[in-house]
Each structure stands twice: as C-alpha cells, then as structure tokens.
Amino acid sequence: MSVSLDNLEAIDLRPIRRALISVYDKTGLEDLARALGAAGVEIVSTGSTAERISAARIPVTPVEAVTGFPEVLEGRVKTLHPFVHAGILADQRKASHREQIASLGIAPFDLVVCNLYPFADTVASGASFDACVEQIDIGGPSMVRAAAKNHPSVAVVTSPSRYADVAEAVAGEGFTLAQRRRLAAEAFAHTAAYDLAIAGWLADQLELEDVRETLDDAAEAHLEASDAAFLASLGYRDGGEDCVEDEPGETDGVASGMPVVVADAFERVESLRYGENPHQGAAVYREIDESFEESDPEDGAAAQGIANAIQLHGKAMSYNNYTDGDAALRAAYDHERPCVAIIKHANPCGIAVGEDVAEAHRLAHACDPVSAFGGVIAVNRPVSVELARQIVPIFTEVVLAPGYDEGALEVLRAKKNLRVLQVQPPARGSYEFKQISGGLLVQERDDIDAPGDSATNWTLAAGAPADERTLADLEFAWRAVRSVRSNAILLVKDGASVGVGMGQVNRVDSCKLAVERANTLGARSTGDAAASEDAAGGARASDVVAEAPERRSVGAVAASDAFFPFADGLQVLIDAGVSAVVQPGGSVRDQESIDAANAAGITMYLTGTRHFAH
C-alpha cells in the first residue's frame, strides 16, 4: 500500500531514547556508551561490541534478547531480524507505522551506530580469497542503509569522529533534521565506498572487464551529476566572501554542491624514468573516457589536456616536464589574445600577449632570460615558423601548442632533445584533486571566472581612473597573477610581465622580489641564448634577448593575488615607480593601503576576488 508523503509533518529535533550499536572499529566505544547511558538511553548491542560495553559497567541489552534468536552461522546472522529492522525502518511520522510496531511488540530505534568489517584492510594484508570474502559485511550495511533511509526518524553514525556530536545531541534534545540528513549522506557514502571496494576487488580477482567497465561508468556518471550540482551551486557564491582578514567559514551555497563520494578511474599511459627526484618511481595516467580515441598527429588533432598530448619530437617526457607543462598550459589559456607562458618549477619566468605568438614570446622571454633557460613554453595558438626560429637558440625543455604551422616543426626538430607536444587546452569547469595524508582535497578549478575577474566589477579605491592602456595592462596582470605561486606579485608593462615575485611567505618580500627581478634580470641572458652565432635554423640570440631598460618597474602596473595586510608591501611598489595596482582588498587595514596609494597619487582597484595558488 502506498502512502502520500506530501502531508507528513517534518520532525526537527528527535530525542534519543533507544540506540543500536554494532561496530568493528571500537575506537571511543566506551566513551560513547557512557554518554548514552548517562542520558538514560537504552543501548542494544551485538556480540563483542556488547561485551566491551558490559565490561565498562554500562547497562546494555544483547541483540539476541531483543530478537529472541541466537547468533548463528559464526556470527553471519545476528541482526537480520524484523525486531531489529522494523525498529529501524518505522517512520515515526506515520501513525500507521507507530501502531503496527506497537501491536507487534517492536520498540523503535532513534540512533544506529555502526561501522563495517575491514574488507579493504583484509585485502591489503594479502589474505586468501575466502578470507577476504568472509570480511564482506552483510548485516552492518543493511542496518546503516535502513537507518539512513529512515533519517526523518533515525540518526545514523558510521564514524567514531562523530561520537562527540552524539554525546552533545543526547545531552540536549537530539539531532535536528538537517543533522540527520547529513549523517544519512555520510552513511550512504560509507556503504557506497565499501561496495565499490568489494566489486572492484572481485572484478580484478576474476578478470571481469565488463564489471570493471560498469564500475567506471557508474563513477563517471556520479562525477557528471556532481559537476552539475556543483555548477548550479555557484550561483550562491559572493566573490567578496573569500577576501576577509580571518579564515573564511564554510560557505553553504558552494560546499553543498561538492560530491559526497569521489570516485574516478585512470589508466596508465606511460611509466616515467623517475618522479620528482631520481629515487621516486612514477607514471603518468589519464582519466578513462570512452570518448577518447588515439589521435593521429597527421590529422592535426590532439586529445584534451597534457595527459593526452601527442609528442611530435624529442626525448621522453619526465614527471617535472608534465607538472611544468600543465602549469604552462593553464597560464597560456588564461588569456584570449595570442599568449606565451614560459614556466620553470611551476612559476612563470615570463608571460605575455602580443599581436602574434612570436611577439608574445619575445616579450615573455625578455621578462627573465636567466630563468627561461631550461624552461617550458606553452602557446595558446599554433606555433609559427618565426616563433620556432626564436625558440631554437634557447635551451628549452618542452614546447606545447595546439598545432604547428607548416615548416615550424622542421625548425624545432633541429634541437634533437627538445620535446614538442601537440595538445588541446585544459578543460574548464573541472575539479582539482590534491592528495593529503589519509585523504583527498577536492576543489573547483580556478578558471578566473569569478565576478571580480571582470574589470567592470572592480572598485576604484584610490587615484584617478586608469586610461585605456593602463586598464588593459591591469586586466592582463590580474589574469596572469593567477599562475604565480602565492604570495604572488606581478609587475606588467605593455601586455607583458616584467617582474615576478613568487612563493614568499610574506607579501612585502614578494613585492621586493618582483621589483628586484624587474630591474636586474631583463638585460641578462644565459646558456645558449647568450650565443652570438646563429643556432641551426634559429634566430640570432640578440633578436630574442633584447636590451631592457634599467628600471622596468617605473611606470609598470602591479597585481597582487591577495590583499595587502599592511601598507608596507604596497609602499615597496610605490617607491619602485609603479603607477597602478589591482588587488582583492578585504583586509581590516585596507584603508592604510588606500591612504598610501592616494598619498603617492597612484591608481588602485579592488576586485573582491582572490587567486591564491599553492
């Protein structure tokens, strides 16, 4: 019989009077049971869990006393009984449910605490097939899923990290409906990850490719659904909320769109010679995507992202080549005009836009010819013959571009070891993953698409409005500073970086570094870029490394990836002759920086958006 749920009255706070506890991981069990017992909660428990609670002198009812049936089959069956599951699944909002379980002598549960047999740990230990199968929990997932489904009436807890929340709830009026819903989501994530581990192990053990494909499809479908939810949630974001002095709290509108479970599949493309250092093993993997097909270099196509790049020439790619290459691609594609980014150790040596890619490269290289030695070059347009001739005299590790004009490859192939890759732009609107000990951090990729990334939304905080040329430089600087590791300061003149202050632990040092590099590095060259004679097929080095003015900071504009906590960093830029600054703002001392800018007569815009990169 179906019952309409439309008229059911939501129950917010539900007191906890009866709890079912069955846990394999007994961390914090005694403290949890004491908190429940002190609040007068009746505790029903199973097997060794009940024994531990009883040994702590806390009243507990064995589950067999509730079911009237003993544990059987070596513990395989102990909670699979109507007196347990009807007590969990009874929807207390429905009078018919309350009346039915009362007539059968079944008492409802208000709390289920359960975690599962350690299947993954058993597999990792190298146990036999049968031993692993024995660690597949049946009763535990059944109770967890039942309680999660019936979260309007029951709270479910699957992690000892939540026991403090349970203690607080039983000492008060119980969990709220919002809290029970969150606990239910965590519970379904717990069982989903558990089932995924089991299915994946069986597929591997039995070499079942069709099962593995089903799992991959399910994971991909989940991520697509999570992506859609996440993008929908972005409408709640306020670009200014990230720019506060104190650590920002959770932003419900954004955080609510993040996936509860992250699962994806990658296949190994190639084993690398070594990792970041020679003693570390490494390989490159690409995301499994049924739409991917091997591309033919002759047809001018390349699959998306650096993991799917087509290598057209040169030595095998290294781990560091991949990381720098990916950073270079992102930096180059942050701009719509023809752009060249030269990257070393994930930071720009130079980045510039121009009328064409050859001009953009000359400007980018001139920023810091010293560091460009051994760098990685990414271009957001096809490489022209002129650009290829400019690259050849300079020792370069990798060149990445969406294509190569006729004759350009022949010029680049004069450098035997130069890695030449054809690669489509990186995906926008995707997630970034960063592994941490014991887990994973997931965030939306910073695509420079926040409201504050448009100059039309900037606030003029000091000085006169920028003229057209200065505003263009400020916009370029703001987009380019995203590619610099924090704390980041970027000096720009005429659509090109002229000084990069990266990776310092305070902003004033980043300002000093940007100024020092702007005023010392531009006129220097190193390595084979300093050669006076032509390289094979290349331009003269003097055509690439132009003589730079002594003080490039004078008249430049500056971008800061985050606010100035004090006016001292800004004063370094003012003293160096910077004419305009763009920064997020949001410091409690913003007025000090605004006053300093006004006193110096420079222009300063606030974006309300931050671009940290770590």
C-alpha positions as CSV (number, residue, x, y, z in Angstrom):
1,M,0.0,0.0,0.0
2,S,1.4,3.4,-1.0
3,V,1.0,6.4,1.3
4,S,1.4,10.0,0.1
5,L,4.3,11.8,1.8
6,D,3.2,15.3,0.9
7,N,1.2,15.8,4.1
8,L,3.7,14.3,6.6
9,E,4.9,16.8,9.2
10,A,8.6,17.1,9.3
11,I,10.1,16.3,12.8
12,D,13.0,18.5,13.5
13,L,14.5,17.6,16.9
14,R,14.1,13.9,17.8
15,P,15.2,12.9,21.3
16,I,17.3,9.8,21.5
17,R,15.8,7.2,23.8
18,R,17.0,3.9,22.2
19,A,20.2,3.2,20.4
20,L,21.6,0.2,18.4
21,I,25.4,-0.2,18.4
22,S,27.3,-2.7,16.3
23,V,30.9,-1.7,15.4
24,Y,34.0,-3.4,14.2
25,D,36.2,-0.3,14.9
26,K,35.8,0.1,18.7
27,T,37.6,3.4,18.9
28,G,35.9,5.6,21.5
29,L,33.2,3.0,22.1
30,E,33.3,3.2,25.9
31,D,33.0,7.0,26.0
32,L,30.1,6.9,23.6
33,A,28.3,4.3,25.7
34,R,28.9,6.3,28.9
35,A,27.4,9.4,27.2
36,L,24.4,7.4,26.1
37,G,24.0,5.7,29.5
38,A,24.3,8.9,31.4
39,A,21.5,10.4,29.3
40,G,19.2,7.4,30.1
41,V,19.4,5.9,26.6
42,E,18.6,2.2,26.3
43,I,21.6,0.5,24.5
44,V,21.1,-2.6,22.4
45,S,24.3,-4.1,21.0
46,T,25.8,-7.1,19.3
47,G,28.5,-9.7,20.1
48,S,31.9,-8.3,21.0
49,T,30.5,-4.7,21.0
50,A,28.0,-5.6,23.7
51,E,30.8,-7.4,25.6
52,R,33.0,-4.3,25.6
53,I,30.2,-2.1,26.8
54,S,29.2,-4.5,29.6
55,A,32.9,-4.8,30.7
56,A,32.8,-1.0,31.1
57,R,29.9,-1.5,33.6
58,I,27.4,0.3,31.3
59,P,23.9,-1.3,31.0
60,V,23.5,-2.9,27.7
61,T,20.9,-5.3,26.1
62,P,22.3,-8.1,23.9
63,V,20.5,-8.1,20.5
64,E,19.5,-11.7,20.9
65,A,17.4,-10.7,23.9
66,V,15.5,-8.4,21.5
67,T,15.1,-10.9,18.7
68,G,14.6,-14.0,20.8
69,F,17.0,-15.7,18.4
70,P,20.7,-16.5,19.0
71,E,23.6,-15.5,16.8
72,V,24.1,-18.3,14.2
73,L,26.4,-19.3,11.4
74,E,29.6,-18.0,13.1
75,G,28.0,-14.5,13.5
76,R,26.8,-14.2,9.9
77,V,23.3,-13.8,11.2
78,K,22.6,-11.7,14.3
79,T,20.7,-8.5,13.4
80,L,18.8,-9.7,10.2
81,H,15.5,-9.9,12.1
82,P,12.2,-7.9,12.0
83,F,12.5,-6.9,15.6
84,V,15.7,-5.0,14.6
85,H,14.9,-3.8,11.1
86,A,11.3,-2.8,11.8
87,G,12.6,-0.9,14.8
88,I,14.9,1.0,12.5
89,L,12.6,1.5,9.5
90,A,9.4,2.5,11.2
91,D,8.6,6.1,10.1
92,Q,7.6,7.8,13.3
93,R,5.8,10.5,11.2
94,K,3.2,7.9,10.3
95,A,0.5,6.8,12.8
96,S,0.1,3.5,11.0
97,H,3.8,2.6,11.4
98,R,3.7,3.5,15.1
99,E,0.5,1.5,15.7
100,Q,1.8,-1.5,13.7
101,I,5.1,-1.9,15.5
102,A,3.4,-1.4,18.9
103,S,0.9,-4.2,18.1
104,L,3.9,-6.5,17.3
105,G,5.8,-5.5,20.5
106,I,8.6,-3.9,18.5
107,A,10.3,-0.8,20.0
108,P,11.7,1.8,17.6
109,F,15.3,2.9,17.5
110,D,16.3,6.6,17.5
111,L,20.0,6.0,16.8
112,V,22.1,3.5,14.9
113,V,25.9,3.4,15.4
114,C,27.6,1.0,13.0
115,N,30.8,0.6,11.1
116,L,31.8,-2.3,8.9
117,Y,34.1,-5.2,8.7
118,P,37.6,-4.1,7.4
119,F,37.3,-5.5,3.9
120,A,39.9,-3.3,2.3
121,D,42.5,-3.9,5.1
122,T,42.0,-7.6,4.8
123,V,42.7,-7.4,1.0
124,A,45.7,-5.2,1.6
125,S,47.1,-7.8,4.1
126,G,47.4,-10.4,1.3
127,A,44.8,-12.7,2.8
128,S,43.3,-15.5,0.8
129,F,40.3,-15.2,-1.4
130,D,38.0,-16.9,1.1
131,A,39.3,-14.9,4.0
132,C,38.6,-11.7,2.0
133,V,35.1,-12.9,1.2
134,E,34.5,-13.6,4.9
135,Q,35.1,-9.9,5.6
136,I,32.2,-8.8,3.4
137,D,29.8,-7.3,5.9
138,I,26.1,-8.1,5.4
139,G,24.2,-7.1,8.5
140,G,26.2,-3.9,9.0
141,P,25.4,-2.3,5.6
142,S,21.8,-3.4,5.9
143,M,21.4,-1.5,9.3
144,V,23.3,1.5,8.0
145,R,21.2,1.8,4.8
146,A,17.9,1.2,6.7
147,A,18.7,3.9,9.2
148,A,19.9,6.3,6.5
149,K,16.8,5.8,4.5
150,N,14.7,6.5,7.6
151,H,16.6,9.6,8.6
152,P,13.4,11.5,9.3
153,S,13.1,9.3,12.4
154,V,16.6,7.8,13.0
155,A,20.1,9.2,13.3
156,V,22.9,7.0,11.8
157,V,26.6,7.4,12.7
158,T,29.3,5.4,10.9
159,S,32.5,7.1,12.2
160,P,34.0,7.5,15.7
161,S,34.8,11.1,14.7
162,R,31.0,11.8,15.1
163,Y,30.8,10.4,18.7
164,A,31.3,13.8,20.2
165,D,28.3,15.0,18.2
166,V,26.2,12.1,19.6
167,A,27.2,13.0,23.1
168,E,26.1,16.6,22.5
169,A,22.8,15.5,20.9
170,V,21.8,13.1,23.7
171,A,22.7,15.7,26.3
172,G,20.3,18.0,24.6
173,E,17.1,17.4,22.6
174,G,18.6,15.1,19.9
175,F,19.8,15.7,16.4
176,T,18.0,18.2,14.1
177,L,16.5,17.0,10.8
178,A,19.3,18.8,8.9
179,Q,21.9,17.0,11.0
180,R,20.2,13.6,10.4
181,R,20.1,14.3,6.7
182,R,23.9,15.0,6.7
183,L,24.5,11.9,8.7
184,A,22.4,9.9,6.2
185,A,24.5,11.2,3.3
186,E,27.7,10.2,5.2
187,A,26.3,6.8,5.8
188,F,25.4,6.1,2.2
189,A,28.9,7.3,1.2
190,H,30.3,4.8,3.7
191,T,28.4,1.9,2.2
192,A,28.9,3.1,-1.4
193,A,32.7,3.1,-0.9
194,Y,32.5,-0.3,0.8
195,D,30.6,-1.8,-2.1
196,L,32.9,-0.2,-4.6
197,A,35.9,-1.8,-3.0
198,I,34.3,-5.2,-3.0
199,A,33.1,-5.1,-6.6
200,G,36.5,-3.7,-7.8
201,W,38.4,-6.4,-5.9
202,L,36.2,-9.2,-7.4
203,A,36.5,-7.7,-10.9
204,D,40.3,-7.7,-10.5
205,Q,40.5,-11.2,-9.0
206,L,38.2,-12.7,-11.6
207,E,39.5,-10.5,-14.5
208,L,36.0,-9.3,-15.3
209,E,36.4,-6.4,-17.7
210,D,32.7,-5.9,-18.1
211,V,32.3,-5.5,-14.4
212,R,35.2,-3.0,-14.2
213,E,33.6,-1.1,-17.1
214,T,30.3,-1.0,-15.2
215,L,32.1,0.4,-12.2
216,D,33.9,3.0,-14.3
217,D,30.6,4.1,-16.0
218,A,29.0,4.4,-12.6
219,A,31.8,6.5,-11.3
220,E,31.8,8.7,-14.4
221,A,28.0,9.2,-14.1
222,H,28.4,10.1,-10.5
223,L,31.0,12.8,-11.2
224,E,28.9,14.2,-14.0
225,A,26.0,14.5,-11.7
226,S,28.2,16.1,-9.0
227,D,29.6,18.5,-11.6
228,A,26.1,19.6,-12.5
229,A,25.1,20.1,-8.9
230,F,28.4,22.0,-8.2
231,L,27.9,24.4,-11.0
232,A,24.3,25.0,-10.0
233,S,25.6,25.9,-6.5
234,L,27.9,28.6,-7.8
235,G,25.0,31.0,-8.1
236,Y,25.3,31.4,-4.3
237,R,28.9,32.5,-4.4
238,D,29.8,36.0,-3.4
239,G,33.2,36.9,-4.8
240,G,34.0,39.1,-1.9
241,E,33.4,36.5,0.8
242,D,36.8,34.9,0.2
243,C,38.7,38.2,0.9
244,V,38.4,38.6,4.6
245,E,41.2,39.0,7.2
246,D,40.1,36.0,9.2
247,E,39.9,32.4,7.9
248,P,36.6,32.2,6.0
249,G,34.0,29.8,7.3
250,E,32.1,27.2,5.3
251,T,30.1,28.8,2.5
252,D,27.0,26.6,2.5
253,G,26.0,27.5,-1.1
254,V,29.3,26.3,-2.6
255,A,30.1,23.4,-0.2
256,S,26.6,21.9,-0.6
257,G,27.4,21.3,-4.3
258,M,30.5,19.2,-3.7
259,P,30.2,15.5,-4.2
260,V,29.7,13.3,-1.1
261,V,31.7,10.4,-2.7
262,V,34.6,10.9,-5.2
263,A,35.3,8.0,-7.5
264,D,37.1,8.0,-10.8
265,A,39.2,5.7,-12.9
266,F,42.6,6.4,-14.5
267,E,44.7,4.2,-16.8
268,R,48.4,4.2,-17.1
269,V,49.7,5.9,-20.2
270,E,53.4,5.5,-19.6
271,S,55.9,4.7,-16.9
272,L,58.3,7.5,-16.4
273,R,62.0,7.3,-15.8
274,Y,61.5,8.6,-12.3
275,G,59.4,11.0,-10.3
276,E,60.1,14.5,-9.0
277,N,63.5,13.1,-7.8
278,P,65.5,10.1,-9.1
279,H,64.7,7.9,-6.1
280,Q,61.0,8.1,-6.7
281,G,59.1,5.9,-9.1
282,A,56.4,7.5,-11.3
283,A,54.0,7.1,-14.1
284,V,51.5,9.3,-16.0
285,Y,47.8,8.3,-16.0
286,R,44.9,9.6,-18.0
287,E,41.3,9.7,-17.0
288,I,39.4,6.9,-18.6
289,D,36.9,8.3,-21.1
290,E,35.0,6.2,-23.6
291,S,35.0,9.2,-26.0
292,F,38.8,9.2,-26.1
293,E,40.4,7.8,-29.2
294,E,44.1,7.7,-30.1
295,S,44.7,10.7,-32.3
296,D,46.8,10.8,-35.4
297,P,49.4,13.6,-35.5
298,E,48.9,13.9,-39.2
299,D,45.3,14.9,-38.9
300,G,46.1,17.9,-36.8
301,A,44.0,16.7,-33.8
302,A,45.1,16.1,-30.2
303,A,43.1,14.9,-27.2
304,Q,42.3,17.3,-24.4
305,G,44.8,18.0,-21.7
306,I,48.5,17.3,-21.3
307,A,48.0,13.6,-20.2
308,N,46.6,13.0,-23.7
309,A,49.2,15.1,-25.6
310,I,50.7,13.8,-28.8
311,Q,54.5,14.0,-28.7
312,L,55.9,15.0,-32.1
313,H,59.6,15.2,-31.3
314,G,62.2,14.9,-28.7
315,K,63.2,12.9,-25.5
316,A,60.6,11.2,-23.4
317,M,58.7,13.4,-21.0
318,S,59.6,13.5,-17.3
319,Y,57.5,13.9,-14.2
320,N,58.7,17.5,-13.9
321,N,58.0,18.2,-17.6
322,Y,54.4,17.2,-17.0
323,T,53.9,19.3,-14.0
324,D,55.5,22.4,-15.5
325,G,53.8,21.7,-18.8
326,D,50.4,21.6,-17.2
327,A,51.1,24.9,-15.3
328,A,52.3,26.5,-18.6
329,L,49.1,25.4,-20.5
330,R,46.8,26.8,-17.9
331,A,48.8,30.1,-17.8
332,A,48.7,30.5,-21.6
333,Y,45.0,29.7,-21.9
334,D,44.0,32.2,-19.1
335,H,44.2,34.8,-21.9
336,E,42.2,35.3,-25.1
337,R,44.9,37.1,-27.1
338,P,47.9,35.3,-28.6
339,C,49.8,34.3,-25.4
340,V,53.1,32.6,-24.5
341,A,53.9,31.4,-21.0
342,I,57.4,30.3,-20.0
343,I,57.3,28.2,-16.8
344,K,60.0,26.9,-14.5
345,H,59.3,25.0,-11.3
346,A,55.5,25.8,-11.8
347,N,56.2,29.6,-11.8
348,P,56.3,31.9,-14.7
349,C,59.7,33.1,-15.9
350,G,57.6,35.3,-18.2
351,I,54.2,35.6,-19.7
352,A,52.9,38.0,-22.4
353,V,50.3,38.6,-25.0
354,G,51.1,40.1,-28.4
355,E,49.8,40.7,-31.9
356,D,51.1,37.3,-32.8
357,V,52.8,34.4,-30.9
358,A,56.3,35.4,-32.0
359,E,55.8,38.9,-30.4
360,A,54.3,37.4,-27.3
361,H,57.3,35.1,-27.0
362,R,59.8,37.9,-27.3
363,L,58.1,39.9,-24.6
364,A,57.7,36.9,-22.3
365,H,61.3,35.8,-22.7
366,A,62.6,39.3,-22.0
367,C,61.0,39.3,-18.6
368,D,63.6,36.9,-17.2
369,P,66.0,35.4,-19.8
370,V,68.1,33.8,-16.9
371,S,65.3,31.6,-15.6
372,A,63.9,30.9,-19.1
373,F,67.0,28.6,-19.6
374,G,65.6,25.1,-19.3
375,G,62.0,26.3,-19.2
376,V,58.8,25.0,-20.6
377,I,56.9,27.1,-23.2
378,A,53.2,26.9,-23.8
379,V,51.4,28.8,-26.6
380,N,47.6,29.2,-27.0
381,R,47.9,29.4,-30.8
382,P,49.7,27.3,-33.4
383,V,53.5,27.8,-33.4
384,S,54.6,29.9,-36.4
385,V,57.9,29.5,-38.2
386,E,59.0,32.8,-36.8
387,L,58.3,31.6,-33.2
388,A,60.0,28.3,-33.8
389,R,63.2,30.2,-35.0
390,Q,63.1,32.2,-31.8
391,I,62.8,29.2,-29.6
392,V,65.7,27.2,-31.2
393,P,68.6,29.3,-29.8
394,I,67.3,29.0,-26.2
395,F,67.7,25.8,-24.2
396,T,64.1,24.7,-23.7
397,E,62.7,21.5,-22.2
398,V,59.2,21.4,-23.8
399,V,57.1,23.3,-26.2
400,L,53.3,22.8,-26.0
401,A,50.8,24.2,-28.6
402,P,47.5,23.2,-30.2
403,G,49.3,23.0,-33.5
404,Y,52.3,23.9,-35.6
405,D,52.4,25.9,-38.9
406,E,53.9,24.3,-41.9
407,G,57.7,24.4,-41.6
408,A,57.7,25.1,-37.8
409,L,58.2,21.5,-36.8
410,E,61.2,21.2,-39.2
411,V,62.8,24.2,-37.4
412,L,62.2,22.8,-33.9
413,R,63.4,19.3,-34.8
414,A,66.9,20.9,-35.3
415,K,67.1,20.5,-31.5
416,K,67.4,16.8,-31.0
417,N,66.2,16.6,-27.4
418,L,63.5,19.3,-27.4
419,R,60.2,17.8,-26.5
420,V,57.5,19.1,-28.9
421,L,53.9,18.4,-27.9
422,Q,50.6,19.0,-29.6
423,V,47.9,19.4,-27.0
424,Q,44.4,20.8,-26.7
425,P,43.6,23.3,-24.0
426,P,42.9,22.0,-20.4
427,A,39.3,21.5,-19.5
428,R,37.5,24.4,-17.8
429,G,34.9,23.9,-15.1
430,S,36.5,20.7,-13.8
431,Y,37.8,19.7,-10.4
432,E,41.3,19.7,-9.0
433,F,42.4,16.9,-6.7
434,K,45.3,17.2,-4.2
435,Q,46.2,14.1,-2.2
436,I,46.8,14.6,1.5
437,S,47.7,12.1,4.2
438,G,44.7,9.9,4.7
439,G,42.5,11.6,2.1
440,L,42.0,14.0,-0.7
441,L,41.2,17.6,-1.1
442,V,38.8,18.5,-4.0
443,Q,38.1,21.9,-5.3
444,E,36.7,23.6,-8.4
445,R,39.4,24.6,-10.8
446,D,40.2,28.4,-10.7
447,D,39.2,29.4,-14.2
448,I,39.3,33.2,-13.5
449,D,35.6,33.4,-13.9
450,A,34.5,34.9,-10.6
451,P,32.6,38.2,-10.7
452,G,35.7,40.1,-9.5
453,D,37.7,38.9,-12.5
454,S,35.9,41.3,-14.8
455,A,37.2,44.9,-14.7
456,T,33.6,46.2,-15.0
457,N,33.1,44.9,-11.4
458,W,36.2,46.4,-9.9
459,T,36.0,49.2,-7.3
460,L,38.3,52.3,-7.8
461,A,39.7,52.7,-4.3
462,A,42.4,55.3,-4.9
463,G,43.7,57.7,-7.6
464,A,42.3,58.6,-10.9
465,P,40.5,56.0,-13.2
466,A,43.0,54.2,-15.4
467,D,43.3,55.2,-19.0
468,E,42.6,52.5,-21.7
469,R,46.2,51.3,-22.0
470,T,46.8,51.1,-18.2
471,L,43.5,49.3,-17.7
472,A,44.4,46.8,-20.3
473,D,47.7,46.1,-18.5
474,L,45.9,45.8,-15.2
475,E,43.4,43.3,-16.7
476,F,46.3,41.3,-18.1
477,A,48.2,41.4,-14.8
478,W,45.2,40.3,-12.9
479,R,44.6,37.3,-15.1
480,A,48.3,36.4,-15.2
481,V,48.9,36.6,-11.5
482,R,46.7,33.5,-11.0
483,S,49.6,31.4,-12.5
484,V,52.1,32.7,-9.9
485,R,52.5,30.8,-6.6
486,S,51.4,32.6,-3.6
487,N,52.3,35.0,-2.1
488,A,52.3,36.5,-5.7
489,I,53.1,39.9,-7.0
490,L,53.3,40.5,-10.8
491,L,54.6,43.6,-12.5
492,V,53.4,44.3,-16.0
493,K,54.1,46.7,-18.8
494,D,52.7,46.8,-22.3
495,G,51.0,43.4,-22.1
496,A,54.0,41.5,-20.7
497,S,55.3,40.6,-17.3
498,V,58.5,42.5,-16.3
499,G,58.9,41.3,-12.7
500,V,57.6,38.3,-10.8
501,G,57.6,38.0,-7.1
502,M,56.5,34.4,-6.2
503,G,56.2,32.0,-3.4
504,Q,57.3,34.2,-0.5
505,V,55.8,33.7,3.0
506,N,55.0,37.4,3.4
507,R,53.7,39.8,0.8
508,V,56.3,42.6,1.4
509,D,59.1,40.2,0.4
510,S,57.1,39.2,-2.8
511,C,56.9,42.9,-3.6
512,K,60.7,43.4,-3.1
513,L,61.4,40.3,-5.2
514,A,59.2,41.4,-8.1
515,V,60.9,44.8,-8.2
516,E,64.4,43.4,-7.9
517,R,63.8,40.9,-10.7
518,A,62.2,43.6,-12.9
519,N,65.2,45.9,-12.5
520,T,68.0,43.4,-12.8
521,L,67.1,40.3,-14.9
522,G,65.8,41.9,-18.1
523,A,69.1,42.7,-19.7
524,R,70.8,39.4,-18.8
525,S,70.9,36.2,-20.7
526,T,72.4,32.8,-20.1
527,G,73.2,29.4,-21.6
528,D,72.9,29.0,-25.4
529,A,70.5,32.0,-25.5
530,A,73.7,34.1,-25.0
531,A,75.4,32.7,-28.0
532,S,76.5,35.3,-30.6
533,E,76.2,33.0,-33.6
534,D,73.1,31.5,-35.2
535,A,71.8,28.2,-33.9
536,A,70.8,25.7,-36.6
537,G,67.7,27.1,-38.3
538,G,67.2,29.6,-35.5
539,A,67.2,33.3,-35.0
540,R,70.1,35.3,-33.7
541,A,70.2,35.3,-29.9
542,S,70.3,39.1,-30.0
543,D,67.0,39.1,-31.8
544,V,65.4,37.2,-28.9
545,V,67.1,38.8,-25.9
546,A,66.5,42.5,-26.4
547,E,68.3,45.1,-24.3
548,A,66.0,46.0,-21.4
549,P,65.7,49.4,-19.7
550,E,67.4,49.5,-16.3
551,R,64.3,50.2,-14.2
552,R,61.4,48.4,-15.7
553,S,59.4,48.9,-12.6
554,V,58.9,52.6,-13.3
555,G,55.5,53.1,-15.0
556,A,54.6,49.4,-14.6
557,V,51.3,48.2,-13.1
558,A,51.1,45.6,-10.4
559,A,48.7,42.8,-9.5
560,S,48.6,41.1,-6.1
561,D,46.8,37.7,-5.7
562,A,45.5,38.6,-2.3
563,F,45.1,41.7,-0.2
564,F,47.9,43.7,1.4
565,P,47.7,43.1,5.1
566,F,49.7,46.3,5.7
567,A,50.7,49.2,3.6
568,D,54.4,48.2,3.7
569,G,54.3,45.9,0.6
570,L,52.4,48.5,-1.4
571,Q,54.9,51.1,-0.4
572,V,57.7,49.0,-1.9
573,L,55.9,49.1,-5.2
574,I,55.2,52.8,-4.9
575,D,58.9,53.5,-4.2
576,A,59.8,51.5,-7.3
577,G,57.7,53.7,-9.6
578,V,54.6,51.5,-10.1
579,S,51.7,53.6,-11.5
580,A,48.7,51.4,-10.7
581,V,47.8,48.4,-8.6
582,V,45.0,45.8,-8.7
583,Q,44.3,43.7,-5.6
584,P,41.4,41.9,-4.0
585,G,41.0,44.1,-0.9
586,G,39.3,42.8,2.2
587,S,42.0,43.4,4.8
588,V,40.9,45.1,8.0
589,R,43.7,47.6,7.2
590,D,42.6,48.3,3.6
591,Q,42.3,52.0,4.5
592,E,46.1,52.1,5.2
593,S,46.8,50.9,1.7
594,I,44.2,53.2,0.2
595,D,45.8,56.2,2.0
596,A,49.3,55.2,0.9
597,A,48.1,55.0,-2.8
598,N,46.3,58.3,-2.6
599,A,49.4,59.9,-1.0
600,A,51.5,58.6,-3.8
601,G,49.0,59.6,-6.5
602,I,48.7,56.1,-7.9
603,T,45.6,54.3,-9.1
604,M,44.3,51.3,-7.1
605,Y,41.4,49.0,-7.9
606,L,39.9,46.3,-5.6
607,T,38.4,43.2,-7.2
608,G,36.8,41.4,-4.3
609,T,38.2,38.1,-5.6
610,R,41.3,36.3,-4.5
611,H,43.6,34.0,-6.6
612,F,45.8,32.0,-4.1
613,A,47.8,29.2,-5.8
614,H,49.7,26.7,-3.6
